[in-house]
Amino acid sequence: MFYYLFDYINKNFNPPGFDVFRYLSFRSALSAITALLISFYFGPIIIAKLKKKQVDQPIREEGPQTHLRKAGTPTMGGLIILVSVVIPVLIWSDIKSVYIILVLFGTVFLGMVGFLDDYLKVVKKLPKGLIARYKLMGQIFVGLVVGFAIYYLPEFAQFNTQTTLPFFKNLNWDFSYLYIPWVVFIITAISNAVNLTDGLDGLAIGTIIIVMLALAILTYISGNIIYADYLNIIYLPGSGELTVFIAALIGAGLGFLWFNFYPAQVFMGDTGSLALGGAFGVMMILIKKDLLIPILGGIFFIETLSVVIQRLYFKYTKKRYGEGRRVFKMAPIHHHFEQLMWAEPKIVIRFYIITIILAIISLASFKVR
């Protein structure tokens, strides 16, 4: 909104200094600051409301015993993130940009799916919350909308079904008619992966912040013809606008981390984790870097892989030996380290360090090309 207001003032009155609002870097900085201030303001209000309504995170009896002391901590804190992201993006971004429209749609819609799941679990006291197939339908719907938009809109016509191959110069992979199913798979997988990672205080949001810092660089260079040409990556006019969205997400994430780090005052719930996973997945698809997700989002990938390995091995050993066996003491893998008696903050900080290393590798992959 302010983007158009200042643009109008600059074009018609040309006051000194107003042209600074045209620059992505300046608007991104304002977006991050606005999001941080909103989260600091609304955070305590939302947390107080959730406590008053007794919207407490259910603690699984089969989970780590150390989590029993977290009983009574409110969930659905993802509302703080959503409010703190959406408002700055509407204020400081070009909301007519197809990139902004698609990522806002994916984030808000999956946030609503997560909200419904949380609501059914903690308010209506349904143990499983939203039935899995309905949640999956929501994720598939977002994937279909994003996939069809990229496939048919003229803004993506030149590279609509292609994606960049990491570490390979001047080589893109074309999914052709399989592109839309691929987009559906990516958005479904990564939103569930972030959801699985949200099991320790500050783990999911801190990891997302680090990932977004790297992704901000990727979106900026993808929308800059000089940098894109220098690094031999697909140039996507207008994709740099996503940097404003990412800045808002980083600011909102830092604000939420203030309340969510150990010991957490609030949990994000599926409201936050599905929204964040959706935002990450949609943006990686939009800038044609989806094959980089297992590296940049390596922690989410490992968390998901640990669950898959645990379930498959348990089923295999139960069928073969009559008794199910486990590879990990508990899955996802962050619970495995808890069972090894690692302190929760220690696990979280080490996962942050791993994410930083993976982010550096992801950015270095473009220079290697």
C-alpha positions, -999 to +999 in steps of 0.1 A: +000+000+000+027+025+010+047+012-020+021+027-044+015+058-023+052+067-022+056+058-059+027+081-067+042+110-046+076+104-062+063+104-098+040+134-094+058+157-069+094+143-070+103+153-034+139+147-025+146+113-010+113+096-019+129+076-047+145+054-020+112+036-016+117+021-051+147+000-039+141-036-028+168-034-001+152-004+016+117-018+014+129-051+027+146-035+057+113-016+065+094-048+060+116-067+085+115-039+111+077-035+108+072-073+112+094-073+143+076-045+159+042-060+151+052-093+166+065-076+198+033-057+201+008-084+192+028-113+207+019-107+244-017-099+235-022-131+215-004-152+241-026-137+268-058-145+248-047-180+241-040-186+279-074-171+288-091-194+263-069-223+277-057-232+242-030-255+256-007-277+236-016-314+242+014-334+254+017-369+240+022-396+267+044-416+244+066-385+238+097-376+258+090-374+295+108-341+298+079-326+277+054-332+304+065-300+322+054-281+291+017-289+298-003-257+300+018-238+274-005-223+248-003-232+212-016-216+179+011-190+183+015-192+145-011-165+145+016-141+157+037-151+127+009-148+102-002-113+114+034-101+115+041-113+080+009-103+062+007-067+073+042-056+064+040-074+030+007-056+022+023-023+032+058-025+017+056-049-013+042-046-048+010-066-040+002-068-078+033-090-083+023-126-091+052-138-069+038-120-039+002-131-046+012-168-049+034-169-018+008-150+003-019-174-009+002-205-001+012-191+033-022-179+045-042-208+031-019-234+047-019-213+079-057-216+079-055-254+074-031-255+103-054-233+124-083-256+118-062-286+128-051-268+160-086-256+168-101-291+165-073-305+187-071-280+215-106-264+215-129-292+203-106-318+220-104-341+190-072-360+196-062-363+159-074-328+150-082-323+113-085-357+096-053-364+077-069-367+043-085-332+046-052-317+056-036-334+026-064-320+004-056-285+015-019-290+007-027-305-027-050-276-034-022-251-028+002-272-049-024-273-078-030-235-077+007-227-077+015-254-103-012-243-127-002-206-122+034-212-131+025-236-160+000-212-177+008-176-167+028-155-192+052-143-165+066-178-163+062-188-200+100-190-208+109-214-180+075-226-167+084-263-163+121-260-157+142-258-126+179-253-118+202-282-112+224-274-083+262-275-089+257-278-127+265-248-150+240-239-178+219-270-171+183-270-162+159-299-157+126-298-175+097-317-158+074-311-188+039-326-181+050-339-147+056-303-134+023-298-117+024-331-098+060-322-088+049-289-074+021-306-055+046-331-040+071-304-030+046-282-012+030-312+005+063-326+015+080-295+028+050-282+048+048-316+065+086-316+070+085-282+089+056-295+109+076-326+120+106-303+129+084-282+153+090-304+183+115-284+205+114-249+217+127-225+190+138-253+167+115-248+137+113-210+138+151-206+143+159-230+115+134-212+092+150-178+099+185-191+089+170-207+057+152-175+049+184-154+052+200-176+025+167-176+004+167-138+005+200-138-014+186-163-039+155-144-046+174-111-050+199-124-075+172-143-094+154-110-100+186-092-109+196-097-145+233-088-139+238-112-109+217-139-126+237-138-157+270-138-138+260-169-118+244-186-148+210-191-132+175-185-146+167-148-146+131-143-134+120-106-138+100-095-107+111-124-085+132-100-064+100-087-049+099-119-028+128-104-008+103-081+008+082-111+019+112-130+032+123-099+052+089-098+068+091-135+076+126-130+091+114-101+113+082-120+123+103-151+130+127-132+153+098-117+171+082-151+176+115-166+186+116-141+215+086-159+230+093-194+217+129-201+227+135-223+257+115-223+279+087-214+254+059-191+264+039-202+233+041-229+206+034-221+169+013-252+164+003-264+129-010-228+123+027-217+121+045-248+109+022-255+079+023-218+069+061-216+072+066-248+053+042-236+026+060-203+023+094-220+019+081-245-006+063-220-028+092-196-029+117-223-038+094-234-067+088-198-078+126-191-082+133-225-098+155-237-069+133-266-057+160-292-063+181-274-037+155-280-009+173-312+004+204-291+010+191-257+021+162-273+040+185-301+051+172-302+087+136-306+075+147-333+051+166-352+078+137-349+103+113-364+077+138-391+066+142-402+102+105-407+106+103-426+073+132-449+082+118-455+117+084-465+104+096-487+075+122-505+097+096-511+124+071-526+099+098-547+083+112-561+115+077-568+129+068-587+097+101-606+097+108-612+134+073-608+149+085-578+169+090-543+157+125-528+162+137-492+159+167-475+144+163-444+165+153-442+202+125-419+191+115-401+159+117-374+146+154-374+152+155-344+176+136-367+201+163-393+196+189-368+210+166-360+238+165-397+247+203-396+248+199-370+275+210-340+255+196-308+269+169-292+247+188-259+240+219-279+231+200-299+204+184-267+190+217-247+188+235-276+171+207-279+146+211-242+140+248-247+133+241-275+109+215-253+091+240-225+088+265-249+072+239-262+048+229-226+039+266-217+031+268-249+009+236-239-009+249-205-017+284-218-027+267-242-051+260-213-075+297-202-076+308-238-081+286-238-112 
